[in-house]
Every structure is written in structure tokens, then in C-alpha cells.
């Protein structure tokens, strides 16, 4: 990755963080108790939900899907890839732990989706095998880089496409999660690094919302 690319990535990440901080101030003024606890757990809710663009993906079973199919539950969107050396396995392990410790009624309302930022190597079968190491209910999506970037930009979770000509390349991406509501709109973010105890304590109440 060039110095210019790194600079752009850092600027986008900083802007996303500042957006989250400004949103947190808006909400904490409305409902100090609940919102402060959510913010402390890393959950940043948007003052207005965002529409998600209608984009086509392929899931881990090789089936064509769109994000419209995720309107029946709350969804955590994580942008990562199976060859990731650090952030991705750590994040998925934490999400498995958090989901596993939720009451069943809450866990049934939560979906975890990995959107691959490395479609060059992440085939549907590769995604299915990889996610199976963590939780077989975790879903994987892959699409051309241009489609992934449209989704990433829409939910303000930046990544920089890799130079796939280099051997053993890595992909620079954010560890934050996009939080989608059961209506299919983006409701907010969950900031990395995660505090599994605090996040697990706040999710059941959040998942009760419509």
C-alpha cells in the first residue's frame, strides 16, 4: 500500500470515528442512562437510520443474495477476509463468545455476516470452511471489489483494496462493525476493540428494539 493510500485510509477512519463521537453526544443528551451504557460498550447509534443500497452478493453456499434477505433480524456486518492474520480471527472469536453468552431469545435475533474484502481469494467454499471454525451460523458474502466498496462506503466502514499481484498480500480494513436493524437499514456502529462483557450486557436490550 502506498503512502497516499495509507493517508486516505487514516483520514476516512478518523472521519468515521468523529462521526460516531458526534452522534454519541446527540444521543447521550436525550437519554443519558441507556445511551451512556451503550456508548461505554462501543455501540454508537445514528440519529437517523441509513438506507442500504440494493447490491447483489454470493453467499457461502454459492447462492446469489441481496441484503434485503437480512430484514428479519439485527445484523452485525464485519468487513474482513479469511487470510487475515489478526483482526478477523480475533473479531470472529469475540462475536462467537458474545453470541454464545446471550440468552437464546436474544441470540435468535442476531445475525453475524462477514463481507469479504478479498474476493480474489475468498471463494464461497473458502468462506464457509473458515466461518465454520467459529460458528456455522455465521454468514459470508463475496462480490466484486466495486460492489464491496459501494457497501463499505454506504455504511462508513473503510477498506483499501489490496495489490493482488503481491504474494501473501494483506488487506487494510477497519475492525468496526456496521449495525443493521430488522428493517434492513443501518442503525449504527460497534467500535473496535470490543469489550465482550459490556457489549454482551447491552445487546439483549438493543435487540428488543424494532
Secondary structure, 3 states (H helix, E strand, C coil): CCHHHHHHHHHHHHHHHHHHHHHHHHHHHHCHHHHHHHHHCCEEEEEEEECCCCCEEEECCCCEEEHHHHCCCEEEEEEECCCCCCHHHHHHHHHHHHHHHCCHHHHCCEEEEEEECCCCCCCHHHHHHHHHCCCCCCEEEECCHHHHHHHHHHCCCCEECCCCCCCCCCCEECCCEEEECCCCCEEEEECCCCCHHHHHHHHHHHHCCC
